[in-house]
Amino acid sequence: MAKEVPGPGRRSEQIETLRAADSDRQQIADLLKGALDEGRLSLHEYDERVAAAYAARTYAELLVIVQDLPRPGTSAAEVHARRASEARRAMRRLPVALLVLWTIWASLAAVNLVVYVLVRSTVDEWVYPWPAWLLVPGAALGAVTVGVQVIRHQQHRD
């Protein structure tokens, strides 16, 4: 009986449903030993989890055993600091619509400034500084960006 290979129209199996090997079970047991040594698990809980690791058949069963454990050597302060850093980074990230608008504005401003410099360098008379008008939509876009960030920051506090 040949193994059925998923084709373009078929969904491939997720990794969690695949069968685990003895080396995978041993790796999970080593992680559990590290957690025991760090004091994250009691001896009784360690015994239960190691037994479950060696009885596991799939990756999903193995991953459930260690899902509540941080990487070895990680302190609670480091976990908290990492989560806080990720939350701050997510808050600073601009929405895609604002990134698109800023990109359009910056490209228009760059083209206008280059054209203005070329015209100014080739004409001997005074040239009206039309790129200054780009400051108006730039200021409006800046105000909207600040407003969005303030609203997101207030929502995060609540």
N, C-alpha and C positions, 0 to 999 in steps of 0.2 A: 504494500500500500504506500503510495507516494505521498509525501508531505505537500499540502496545498499551500501554494505561494500566493500571498495577496496581490491581486492585480490592481490596475488603476481605479476600478470602481469599487473595490473592497476596502474595508477598514483593516489596518494592520493591528495586531495585538498590542496592548499597552504593556510596558515593561513590568508593571506590578503583577500581571497575570502569568508571567513566565516562571518556570520552576527554578528554585534556588539550588546552588551547588553547595557541597560540603565546605568549600573555601569561603563562600559567602556567610554560611552559618558560623564558621570560626571567626570571621572578621567581626560579626555582630557580638559574639561572645567576648572578644578582645575589647570592644567598646564598652561592654557591660562591666568588664573587670576594671577598666579605667574609671568608670563612674563609681564603682564600689570603692576603689582606692581613694577617690576624691571625696567620698562621703555623701555622694548624691543618692546612693541606694543603700538600703539596709541589707544585711546578709540574707534574710528571708526573701526579700524582693529580688535580690540578685539571683538566688537559686531558682525562683519561679521563672524569671525572665530567661535565664540560660536554658532551662528545660524547654521553654516555649521556642527559643531560637533553634534548638536542635530538632524540635518537632515540626518546625515550619516547613512548608512545601514550596511556597511562592515568595517572591520578593515583597509582595504586599504584607504578608504575615510577618516577615522580618522587619520591615520598616515601621510597623505599628509598635514593635517592641522598644524601639529607640527613639520614637518621634518626640518624646518629652524631654530628651536629654540634649544638652548643648554639646558642642565639640569638646573633646578632652582638653583640660587646662584653661577653660574659659570660666571666668568668675561671674558672679551675678552682676557686679558693677559693669563689667565689660558688655554683657548682654543688654543691660539697661542703656548704657551709653550708645551702643550700636543701634538699638531701636529708636532712641531719641534722635540720633543723627539722621537716620533714614526718614523719620517723620519731618525733621526740619528741611531736608533736601526735597522731599515731596511737596512741602509747602512753598518752597522757593521756585519750584518749577512752574513756568508759565504755561497756560493752556495753549493748545496747538493753534487756535485761531489768532491769539495775540502774537505768537511766534511768526505766523504767516504775515500778519499785518506789519510787524516790525521789519521783516525781510523785504517786503515790497517797499516800505518807506525808505529803508536804507539804500536799496538799489536805485530808486528814483532820485534820492538825494545825491548819490555818487555820480550818476549820469549828469544831473544838472550842474554839479560843481565842476566836473571835467569840461563840459561844454562852456560854462561860464569862464573858466580859466583860459580855454582856447580862444574864445571870442575876445576876452580882455587883453590877451597877449598879442592879438593880431590887429586890434583897432587902437588908433591913437586917441580917440575921443573917450569921454566919460561913458561907461556902460552901466545901465541900471542893474543893481545886484538882485536879480530875480530869484536866485536860490534862497534868499532870506524868507520868501513866502513858504518855503517848506518847513519853517519852524512852527507855523500855525498847526498843521496836522500832526507834526511831531510832538508838540506840546499837548494836543488833545489825546494822542495815543499814549503819551506818558501819564496823563491824568487817569485815563481808563486803566492802564496797567497798575498804577498805584492803588486805585480803587478796588480792583479785583484782588490784589494781594492783601489789602486790609480786610476785605470781606472774608477771604479764605482764612486769614489769621484769626478773625473773630469766631468763625465757625469752628475752627480747630479748638479754641479755648472752651467752647460750650460743650 
